[in-house]
Amino acid sequence: MGAVTELHTARTNPPWDGLEGAERHAACVLAARAGDKAALDVLVAELTPLVWHIARGGGLDRAAAEDVVQTVWLALLRHVESITEPKALVGWLITTARREASRTRQRGSAQVELSPEVAEHVLSTEPMPEAEALRTERDRQLWSAFHKLDQRCQELLRLTVLAGRAEYRVVAEQLRMPHGSIGPTRGRCINTLRALYHDGDGGR
Amino acid sequence: MRTMDDYEMEPAEQEYWLSQVARLVDELDPVPPGLVARAQFAIAIEDIDAEVELEAARWAESHSLVGVRGGAPGTITFFVGDLTVMVNVTRTGEKQRIDGWLVPAGEHGVEVRVADHGSSATTADEGGRFVLTEVPRGTTQILVRMNGGPKPRTVVTPTVEL
């Protein structure tokens, strides 16, 4: 009887059930290696926001960032057998997403001979936000100031926001920043953001 | 531009600016609706195991201007390593016809997967040309299966809306 119950439990509760953070990611990686397709779906569902914000922080427009997100997950599918530290999956994703975003950026800037209407889309300096997301002047100013920051600041501030959330505490560990603290680099980025925001407001 | 680097910001003000960044992350630049499902579809590939070398292809810049933005048919290109694949999409009523060209040419297997519509497969001719007709429209992924080398290679694309 007992054995049957155990088996039943093992079937209905996946190995990552009840785990959090790095332990949960590691359990999913190991299950994926054993052929459990649902394990990869869990990782995609929970960590796509992280990969998305790395790609966007790397200066890609939304369409290019979408491709980077999918390419990173295809890379995980390819490398799931060879990831040496399943617990460090978040670090692997950050590194892979940065590399892929950088490749995409270089390819974009190497493009030549664009027609004028295409160039209008491609060469805009600020990656476009969600359509019609910028409803107020305040939103437009925030968007514009944020995208004048260097890419390091843009990524760091996006990741800081994610790392402040319970489900992304592992990102804070990856950034080697105590939860809730403001590191010196972040402080500099925030100062610059504020200055750019007020400059956009006529230097008030 | 003025700089305020020397100015020590109050914690409350830092919190305010971080909350502004949070607004940007959550409201102005959220993960696109459906992206998680598209990524899950993209990795749900059959016949992938340790015996197959999986390679993720990249769409050339133009696909965002052809497929995603306009929703109109046209020519799109993807590539990986030395392989380039040009794909021309033509509407045929509710469905579409896909004409493709592999460079360098090879008699490789080509599969087109459409979310919720299964997949269609064919083999390119010796000139690298392939044709698939009556392909449903939707979230689409293209795979090229190459058996020539020491290890079978499968090239897969990110999804594209066709």
Interface residues (C-beta under 8 A of the other chain):
Chain A: K37 L40 D41 V44 A45 T48 P49 W52 H53 R56 D61 R62 A63 A64 E66 D67 V69 Q70 T71 W73 L74 A75 L76 L77 R78 E81 R103 T104 R107 G108 Q111 V118 H121 V122 P129 E130 A133 L134 D139 L142 W143 F146 L157 R158 T160 V161 L162 G164 I182 G187 R188 I190 N191 T192 L193 R194 A195 L196 H198 D199 G203
Chain B: M1 R2 T3 M4 D5 Y7 M9 P11 E13 Q14 W17 L18 Q20 V21 A22 R23 L24 V25 E27 L28 D29 P30 V31 P32 L35 V36 R38 A39 Q40 A42 I43 A44 I45 I48 A50 L54 E55 A56 R58 W59 E61 H63 S64 L65 V68 R69 V156 P158 T159
